[in-house]
Amino acid sequence: QRRMNRFTDLWIAALQGHPTFAFVATHNANHHRFRHGPDDWARTYRFRGGDTNDLLGWLLHPFQAARVLVPHFVAYLRRMKSRHPAIWRWALLQYALVACVWLIALIADPSRAVLYLLLPQGVAMHWLLGANYFQHAHADGHSRWNYARNFEGGVNLLYFNIGFHTAHHEHARAHWSEMPALHASLRHHIDPRLNERSLLAYIARVFVVGAVMPRWRSRSLMAPEHVV
C-alpha cells in the first residue's frame, strides 16, 4: 500500500537519522547497476591502499564512501527539483522530520539525546555503510558473478536475508523472503571463497586473527590491473 510505504519511509528516516531517498540516489541507481565495478562510486578498492580487506579498511570505509556519495545526493536533489518536484519535496520532508526529532530530543535533554539518539544513529550509519565493505572487499568487480560475498548464517534472521548478497543484486526487486531460494539457484556460479557460513566468524578470522596471522587473511579475487 502506498500509504504504508510512505509511513515506513518516514519511520526509517527518523530511526536511522537520514532520509531513505539516499538509497534510490546512490545504492539503487549506481551500486546495483555497476556491482562493485570501476564505475561503482563506493567500490571498496577505490580508497585507502586500493584493494584491501582489513580492520582499518572497514573502519575507514563509511567515511570515505560518505565523502564521495554526498555530492551525488546533492546532484540528485537538484535534478529532482527541476524534473520531479514531488520527489524533491518528499526528500525535504524527510530531512525536516529528522531535524525535528533531533531538535526535540536536544531541547528535552542534550546529554541523553547525544547518548541515546545521535551516537547510536552514528554507529548504525557506520554499520550500514560498512556492510558494503564486508560484502564486497576482495571480491572481483570485473566478474559476472564474483562481485559480492555471501553470508549464509544467522545474520539473515536479523537483516532480512541481506547476507545472500549476490541474489540481492541479481534480483533487486524480489521480496526478501525469496532470497534463500534465489541464492541456492545461483550458488554454483559463485567462487566458494565468497560463500561464508557466518558473518561473525568471518570478522573474527579476517579482521582479528588475520591482523596478526597472515594465513587467515582473505585474498583478493581481482586481477592487479583492474584495481583502479
Secondary structure in CASP SS format (residue, H / E / C, confidence):
PFRMAT SS
TARGET T0000
AUTHOR 0000-0000-0000
METHOD secondary structure of the structure
MODEL  1
Q C 1.00
R H 1.00
R H 1.00
M H 1.00
N H 1.00
R H 1.00
F H 1.00
T H 1.00
D H 1.00
L H 1.00
W H 1.00
I H 1.00
A H 1.00
A H 1.00
L H 1.00
Q H 1.00
G C 1.00
H C 1.00
P C 1.00
T C 1.00
F H 1.00
A H 1.00
F H 1.00
V H 1.00
A H 1.00
T H 1.00
H H 1.00
N H 1.00
A H 1.00
N H 1.00
H H 1.00
H H 1.00
R H 1.00
F H 1.00
R C 1.00
H C 1.00
G C 1.00
P C 1.00
D C 1.00
D C 1.00
W C 1.00
A C 1.00
R C 1.00
T H 1.00
Y H 1.00
R H 1.00
F C 1.00
R C 1.00
G C 1.00
G C 1.00
D C 1.00
T C 1.00
N C 1.00
D C 1.00
L H 1.00
L H 1.00
G H 1.00
W H 1.00
L H 1.00
L H 1.00
H H 1.00
P H 1.00
F H 1.00
Q H 1.00
A H 1.00
A H 1.00
R H 1.00
V H 1.00
L H 1.00
V H 1.00
P H 1.00
H H 1.00
F H 1.00
V H 1.00
A H 1.00
Y H 1.00
L H 1.00
R H 1.00
R H 1.00
M H 1.00
K H 1.00
S H 1.00
R H 1.00
H C 1.00
P H 1.00
A H 1.00
I H 1.00
W H 1.00
R H 1.00
W H 1.00
A H 1.00
L H 1.00
L H 1.00
Q H 1.00
Y H 1.00
A H 1.00
L H 1.00
V H 1.00
A H 1.00
C H 1.00
V H 1.00
W H 1.00
L H 1.00
I H 1.00
A H 1.00
L H 1.00
I H 1.00
A H 1.00
D C 1.00
P H 1.00
S H 1.00
R H 1.00
A H 1.00
V H 1.00
L H 1.00
Y H 1.00
L H 1.00
L H 1.00
L H 1.00
P H 1.00
Q H 1.00
G H 1.00
V H 1.00
A H 1.00
M H 1.00
H H 1.00
W H 1.00
L H 1.00
L H 1.00
G H 1.00
A H 1.00
N H 1.00
Y H 1.00
F H 1.00
Q H 1.00
H H 1.00
A C 1.00
H C 1.00
A C 1.00
D C 1.00
G C 1.00
H C 1.00
S C 1.00
R C 1.00
W C 1.00
N C 1.00
Y C 1.00
A C 1.00
R C 1.00
N E 1.00
F E 1.00
E C 1.00
G C 1.00
G C 1.00
V H 1.00
N H 1.00
L H 1.00
L H 1.00
Y C 1.00
F C 1.00
N C 1.00
I C 1.00
G C 1.00
F C 1.00
H H 1.00
T H 1.00
A H 1.00
H H 1.00
H H 1.00
E H 1.00
H C 1.00
A C 1.00
R C 1.00
A C 1.00
H C 1.00
W H 1.00
S H 1.00
E H 1.00
M H 1.00
P H 1.00
A H 1.00
L H 1.00
H H 1.00
A H 1.00
S H 1.00
L H 1.00
R H 1.00
H H 1.00
H H 1.00
I C 1.00
D C 1.00
P H 1.00
R H 1.00
L H 1.00
N E 1.00
E E 1.00
R C 1.00
S C 1.00
L H 1.00
L H 1.00
A H 1.00
Y H 1.00
I H 1.00
A H 1.00
R H 1.00
V H 1.00
F H 1.00
V H 1.00
V H 1.00
G H 1.00
A H 1.00
V H 1.00
M C 1.00
P H 1.00
R H 1.00
W H 1.00
R C 1.00
S C 1.00
R C 1.00
S C 1.00
L C 1.00
M C 1.00
A C 1.00
P H 1.00
E H 1.00
H H 1.00
V C 1.00
V C 1.00
END
